[in-house]
Amino acid sequence: MKKFEIPEFYRSPIISKVKAMRKVQDPRKKDFTPTLLQFGKIEFLIARHFGFCYGVENAIEIAYKAVYNNPGKRIFLLSQMIHNPGVNEDLQSYGIEFIQDTQGKQLIPWNELKADDVVIIPAFGTTLEIEQKLTEIGVDVKAYNTTCPFVEKVWNRSETLGQSAHTIIIHGKHDHEETRATFSHSNSNAPTLVIKNLTEAKKISEFIQGDLTEETFLTYFKGKYSEGFTPTKDLLKIGVVNQTTMLASETQEITEFLRQTMISKYGETSIKNYIADTRDTLCYATNDNQSATLGLLEKDADFAIVVGGYNSSNTTHLVELLEEKFKTYFILSEKNISSLKTLTSFNIHDKKEEEVTAFFPQKDKTRIILTSGASCPDAVVDAVIVKILNLAGITPDFEKLTLA
């Protein structure tokens, strides 16, 4: 695996050591049981996989190279590099400006850009329309393109499916940067429809089975399909791809559900003519992080903490999984923890921060589950561990850290 050159302050003495130890113990990444760190009366169960993935480290490395290699030039990011406020704020501290916000709203007009400006394409990728606009201005769109290779893999698979007359069903959030980019690339090759969950997949099934009119279908999915989309002819042959940060298990569930719909409609012997096998588009990092979170669910703990950006899709899904069993707190950083009595947690259902009191149990030994999203630096997870231990009056010797 490539070792990326990213600023040292993103690294961590605690988590880096944990990950290095686990890599030696489990080089094939087959063991999804968590790591137990014991610090007297406080224990942490650390997920087997979490934090920066290949695509994120690659994007950060390229972004800082853009800064270091272009002194005196104006440097822009199309939108947030990744969904982590700390990373984005640090890049802005070097003078990098955002052209758009995460919803695609223009912050800097296109006509203010010049040919010699540096424009960084974020890890989510971008649309063909924006690439064309930048090219017309004269900006080199390839010089600092940090699009995740696994996102590009989805685009390439969509192109192949389009060439074989498949309609592309994207499992994702239609307003997410990555899905907007994937939709643009897919739409250039094939009719495309975005669905968010199994409920929406069931609407597709209802139409295929003849239980939903075309007018009702188009109204239900308004704003989520390509121009000229005609369900009658465009849902005869389909392939499901995903926004790489969605729950892999949900993508697989949706694909299998639609596969069974096609079997019911056309029979199993000819099923390959109606739905493609697209399991190869699932992101390995998302799979690993989610499998590691399932490994956490097999353990007992007093509560769970998930660290990451509130607008991070993959992080939100980790919270969803852990909430099934544990009281789970979603925080940006150690600054959310005021004391062992009070913290500020983001409620993913109400979409707002809320103050939580008496979150830390009064008992002889407390076990805490800890993980983070793919866009969260390990150093931030370190800071959460240190903050909790310090508040509990524990000063550990991290040099003698061992895994239990």
N, C-alpha and C positions, 0 to 999 in steps of 0.2 A: 504494500500500500504506500502510495506517495506520501512523503512528509512535507507539509506545507510550511512556507515561511510567512508566519503571521506575527504581529507584535507580541512581545513576551508578556505584556500585561493581560493578554487573553488566556495565558497558560495558568496552571494552578499547582501548588506543591502537594495538595491533598488528593484531588481527583485524578490528576495526571499519574500519581503513584498507584492509585487504585486501578486505573485503566491498564497501566503497564503490567501490574501483577496479574490481572485477569487475562490479559493477552497471552501471557506465558502459560497460565493454567489451562486456558481454553482457546487455543489458536484458531480452531475451526468455527468458533462462535456457535457452538451447539448447546451450551449450558446457559439457560435463561434464568437461573436462580440468582437472587440478589446477593450483594456483598454486605456482610454485617461488620460495621465499625463500632467498637465499644469504647466509650469514654466514661467510665465509672457508672453513674446512675442514668446516663443517657446513651442510648444506642441508636444508630442510624442504619436503616436498610437501604442500600444504594442500588438502584436499578442496574442490571448487567449492561445495558446499552442506553445511552442518552447523550444529549449535548451535540456539539458541532458534528455534522456529517461531512462526507466528502465534498458535496456540492457547496455547502456553506463555507468551508475552509478554502476551497478553490476560489470562491467569489471574493472573500476577504483578502486573500493574497493578491489577486489581480487588482482590487480597488486600491490597496496601499501602494502597489507598484505604479499605478496611474498617478498617484500623488507624487511619489519620489522621482518618477521619470519625466515629469512635466512641470518643472519650476517656472513660475511666472505665467502659466497658461490658466485659462478659466476651465474648471472641471465641474461637470454636472453628472448627477445620477438621474436616470429616467424617473425613478421613484425610490422608495425605501430599498436599501440593499437586501436586507432580510427583515423579518418581522421581530426585531429586537431594538428597543429604543436606545439602549446603551451603545450598541454598535453604530447605529445611525447617527447618534449625537457625536460620537468620536470622529466619524468621517466628516461631519459638518464642521467640526472644530478645525479641520485642515482647509476649510474654505469651500468644500464641495457643496453645491446647491442642488436641490431637488427640482426637476422639471414638472413633475406631476405628484399628486398625492396617491394614496393606495387605491382610491376609487377611480383614478384616471382623470381627476379634475386638474386642469392646467394651472400651474403656479407660475411658470415662466413662459411667455408666448414663444411659439416656434420662431417667429421672425426676429427675435432677439439673439438667436444662436448664430454663430459664424462657423465657417468651414474649418478654422484652426482650433476650435474648441474641442475639448476632450469630453466625450459622453460615455459613461459607464452603463452598460445594460445589466440590470440586476439578475440575481440567481433565478428568479421566476421566468426570465425571458421577456420578450415583448412581441407585439403584433407585427405582422408583415406591413401593415399600413404605416406604423411608426418607423420601422426600418426604412421604408421607402422615403418617408418625409425627411429623415436624417440624411439619407444618401443624396437627396435632391439639394439639401443645404450644403453638402460637401463634407459632412462629418464621416470619419472612418468608423463604421459600425462594427468592424471586426476586431479592432485594436484592443478594446477593453470590454469584450462581451463575456460576462460571467455566467451566462445561462447554464444551469445545472445539466450535466450530461444525461441524467436520468429523465429530466424534463424533455430534452431533445430526443431521447429514445422513444418517448410517447409520441412526439411529433412524427418521427420517422415511421413508427408503426401505423399511425393514422394515415400517412401518405400511402403506405403499402396497401392498407385496407381500402382506401379510396380508389386505388388503381384496379382493385378487383371488385369494384361496384358495391362496396359495403357503405352503409350509412354509419357515421360515427356517433356513438352515445358517450358523452363525457360525464363521468361521475365526479362532480365538483360543485363548488359554489360559483354561480355564474358571474358574480361581480369581483371575484378574486383575481389578482394580477396574473397568476399562472394560468387559470382557466380562460381568461380573456385572450392570453397569448396562444394557448393550445387551440382554442376555438378558431382564431384567425388562421392558424396554419392548417388545421383540419378542414376548415371551410373552403380553402383554396383547392382541395382535392375531392371533397365529398360533401353531401348533405350532412349537417351536424346538429345535434340536440344536446343540451346540458340538463342533467337531472341531479338533484341534491341527495336523494335518499331512496329507500325501498318504496316508500309511499308513492313517489313520482314514477318509479319503475312500474308500479301496479297500474298506473294510468296508461302506460304504453301497452301493457298486457291487455287491458280492457279494450283498447282500440284494435289490437291485433286479433282478439277473439270476437270482435264484432259487437262489443257491448258499449262502445262509446262512439259518438259521431265525430266526423272530422272537424266540424265547426267547434264542438266542445273541446276537443283535443287542442286545437290551435289557440283557443282562448285560454285554456289552462296553462299552456306553456309559453304564452306570449312573452317575447323578449328573450327567449332562450333557444331559439332555433335559427338556422341560416335562412337567408332570403330565398323565397320560392319553395320552402320546405312543404312537401306534399305527403302526408302520412300514408295515404293509400299506396303510393309506389315507393316511398322512402323508408318504410318499415318492413320491407320484404326480406332484407338482408342486412344484418347489423353486426357491429363489433363494439365492445365496451372498452374504453380506456379511462384512465383516472387522472385527477389532480393528485400529484404524488404525495400531498400532505393529508389526504383523506384516510379514513380507516381502511386499511387493506382488506380486513375481514368483511367490511360492508360492501366494498367493490366486488369482492368475490361472491357475496350473497346476492347482490343485484344481478351479476352476470349469470349465476346459476338459476335465479328466478326467471330471467328472460329466456335462458336456454330451455327451461321446462315449458315455458309458454310456446316456444317454437316447436318443441317436440309434440305438445298437445295439438298444435295447429297442423303440422306437416309430417309428423312421425319421426321416429328416432333414426331410421336407416339413412335418411338424407339430411340430418341435422347440420352437417358441416356446410351445406349449401345456404344455410340461413343465419348462422351465428358463428363468428370467428372465435378461436381460442386466443385470448389476449392476456393470459396470466403473466407473460414475460414483460408486461409494462409496469408491474408493481415495483415501487422503489424499495431497494434492499434496506436502506437506512430506516425508512418508515416502518417496514416490516419488523426489523430488529427491535426498534424502540417500543413498538406496540407489543411484540412478543415478550420483551423484558418487563413491560408493565403488567402483562398477564401473569408473569412469574411473581411479581409483587403481590398480586391478589391471592396467591396461594399461602401467603404468610399472615401472621397476626401482628397488628401494630395499634398504637393509640390514635394516630392520625397520619395524614399524608400531606406533603408539601410538594407542589409542582412549581418550578421556576421558569419564567419565560415571558415573552411579550404577549400582552392581552389580545392582540390581533393576529397571533400566530395560530394558524389552523391546526398544525400537527400537535402543538402544545395543548390546545383546547381538547383535542381528542384524548390525550393522556389523562386530563382531568375527568372527562366523561367516564373513562374506564375505571379509574380509581374511586370515583364517587359511588360506584356500584356496591362497594364494601366499606370504604373508610370515609370519615369526615375529612374532606380534602380542601386545602387552602392553596389558591393560585396567586402567586406573588411575582412582582417584577424583580425584586432583589432583597437583600438583607434589610434595606431601609424600610420595608413594609412591616418589619417586626420591631415594635416599640419596646416591648417587655415580654416576660413570660406570661403576662396576663392579656396583652393586647396586640393584635396585628391587623393589617389591612389586607383583605383578600378580594379578588375579583370574582364576582358571581357570573358565571358563563350563561346563566339562564336569563337574568335580568340585565346583563351587559353593563354592570356598574360595580365600582368598588364599594365595599362595606366594611365597617369596623367590626371586628370579632373580639369578644371578651371571654376570658376564662378558657382560652383554647388549649392551654397547657395543663395536663392533669396533675393533681397533687398526689403523687405516689412515690414509692421508693425507687422505682425504675421506669423510665419512659422510653418507648420504642417509636421512632419516627421514620416513616417512609419518605424517601427523597429522590426526586428525578427532575429532569428538565427537558425542554423542547430542543429540537435540532438547531435552533438559531440562538441558543443561550450559551455564552462562554462558560467554560468550566470554572473560571475564576469567580464568577458570580455564585456558583453553587458552593465553592469553598467559603465565600464570605458568609453565606447563610449558616453553614456548619459552625464557623468561628463565632458568629453573632449569638447563636443559641447557646453554645458552650460558655461563652463569656457571661451571658445573662444568668446562667446557672451556676456561675462561680467556678467553672472548670477551666484550667489552663493546661491543655494537653501538649505532649511532646510529639509533634507530627513527624519528627525525624525517626522515631521508633514505631511508626505506624505499621501495624500488621493486620492481615485479613483474618476474620474469624469464619 
